[in-house]
Amino acid sequence: MSDTRDKVLEIIKKINHMEIRSDEVNLFSTSVNISPLDMVYILQEIKAEFGLEITNEFVEAISNTTVKNIVNYIEQCTTA
């Protein structure tokens, strides 16, 4: 597992109190049920953890998405 993935999963668990078992599950699906407010808190935690700016592009990239897509976006931003 990648360090970025582990951190993202830890942030989601901290905010949503739910363990995500698949990188491919949509975070807004009924099985995960992350609320819009939870997503705001997740965004804030990701910003703090990875030093990313919260831009419209960032919000669009990780909204209504999977853990895998979030990790890919973070790694893309932090290696650029």
PEVENPE-V183232 format. One record per residue. N is the residue number from 1. RES is the residue in one letter. SS is DSSP state (hx for helix, st for strand, lp for the rest). PSI is psi in whole degrees, 0 to 359 (999 if undefined). D_FIRST is the distance of its C-alpha to the first C-alpha in whole Angstrom. Layout:
N	RES	SS	PSI	D_FIRST
N	RES	SS	PSI	D_FIRST
//
This chain:
1	M	lp	144	0
2	S	lp	153	4
3	D	hx	320	7
4	T	hx	315	8
5	R	hx	314	7
6	D	hx	317	7
7	K	hx	319	10
8	V	hx	315	11
9	L	hx	321	11
10	E	hx	318	13
11	I	hx	314	15
12	I	hx	316	16
13	K	hx	320	16
14	K	hx	318	19
15	I	hx	314	21
16	N	hx	352	21
17	H	lp	37	21
18	M	lp	137	19
19	E	lp	125	15
20	I	lp	128	14
21	R	lp	345	13
22	S	lp	137	12
23	D	lp	345	11
24	E	lp	353	14
25	V	lp	137	17
26	N	st	127	19
27	L	lp	344	19
28	F	lp	10	23
29	S	lp	163	23
30	T	lp	335	25
31	S	lp	333	23
32	V	lp	313	21
33	N	lp	55	24
34	I	lp	124	23
35	S	lp	162	26
36	P	hx	323	27
37	L	hx	318	28
38	D	hx	320	24
39	M	hx	324	23
40	V	hx	315	25
41	Y	hx	321	24
42	I	hx	317	20
43	L	hx	316	21
44	Q	hx	318	23
45	E	hx	319	20
46	I	hx	318	18
47	K	hx	312	21
48	A	hx	318	21
49	E	hx	318	18
50	F	hx	358	17
51	G	lp	31	21
52	L	lp	146	21
53	E	lp	142	25
54	I	lp	98	25
55	T	lp	169	27
56	N	hx	321	28
57	E	hx	317	26
58	F	hx	314	23
59	V	hx	316	24
60	E	hx	323	25
61	A	hx	327	21
62	I	hx	354	20
63	S	lp	140	22
64	N	lp	52	23
65	T	lp	192	19
66	T	st	165	16
67	V	hx	319	12
68	K	hx	316	11
69	N	hx	322	15
70	I	hx	313	14
71	V	hx	315	11
72	N	hx	317	13
73	Y	hx	315	16
74	I	hx	313	15
75	E	hx	324	13
76	Q	hx	317	17
77	C	hx	323	19
78	T	hx	347	17
79	T	hx	355	18
80	A	lp	999	21
//
